[in-house]
């Protein structure tokens, strides 16, 4: 037996190689989102906005245990989130800056939502989703995400803030990638608090808009459009997209289709096909899963959608099939500087 074979059969060396492999590192890294949740919930990044502080100072304001908070901060600093100074204080890094409340690109609300029990518990039941193909959120809470949010105002407020924060960079990227000039009117289906439609109206003064969403969401959108001075150029129509959508020429649906499985997504798209004009255009703003084995965050987003709503992300071919089955022809997929693309379709 040569030395190479002897080493490959050495159980001690094999065990060391296993311990140093990627899987154990991934497993222990699952603690990082929990640590980020803690500092986001405590508002630590906001407390460090004016300079470095010790954990004794931070704990006094945040109502935390100083030594335990230090251990959390030390662990995060070891992963590039915060920096520990030579005198034992902590300061912000670019990553930690995004955990501040009122800064462009803030992810604080998202970090908090990920750690809240109502949102986190369904992910512990991923096995249920894999075995059944159904969302584990409904399995845990005995109701789907959207009904849960209707009944829980604090969760709904947090969820809506997260969606608004995530929409802001996407909106900028969409406006940079797509030319809306020449379009007289846009119907934004499931437009939420109005972030997308207000940005389009602001960038294109000739366009008028219609925002269509559930009644309780419409009220928030009206506030935003009024504050932006755009309310006179936008109609607000409450309703349920599974029942009907307003008539229009150009429809935008941002991150709507990924909320649903194929059956429900098809139902929404068929309602759009029934109401769109013959020369109309459908713009789906969605992530598109790349082919092959290349790493892509959207492949993890796909699992998150399975757990939370029973929906999922899709490939270009899957979008094409879904659109075709609902009476549309996919004509273009336009990438943006964000993680989403603009999927352009026309009635068949």
Secondary structure as UniProt FT lines:
FT   HELIX           3..8
FT   HELIX           11..19
FT   HELIX           22..29
FT   HELIX           31..42
FT   HELIX           44..47
FT   TURN            48..50
FT   HELIX           55..62
FT   HELIX           66..77
FT   TURN            78..80
FT   STRAND          83..84
FT   TURN            86..87
FT   STRAND          90..91
FT   HELIX           94..97
FT   TURN            98..99
FT   TURN            104..105
FT   HELIX           108..115
FT   HELIX           117..120
FT   HELIX           121..125
FT   HELIX           126..132
FT   HELIX           136..141
FT   HELIX           145..151
FT   HELIX           153..177
FT   TURN            181..182
FT   STRAND          185..189
FT   TURN            192..193
FT   HELIX           195..203
FT   TURN            205..206
FT   STRAND          208..213
FT   HELIX           215..227
FT   TURN            228..229
FT   HELIX           231..233
FT   STRAND          234..238
FT   TURN            241..243
FT   STRAND          248..254
FT   HELIX           257..259
FT   HELIX           262..275
FT   STRAND          276..286
FT   STRAND          288..289
FT   HELIX           297..308
FT   STRAND          314..315
FT   HELIX           316..325
FT   TURN            326..327
FT   STRAND          328..335
FT   STRAND          341..347
//
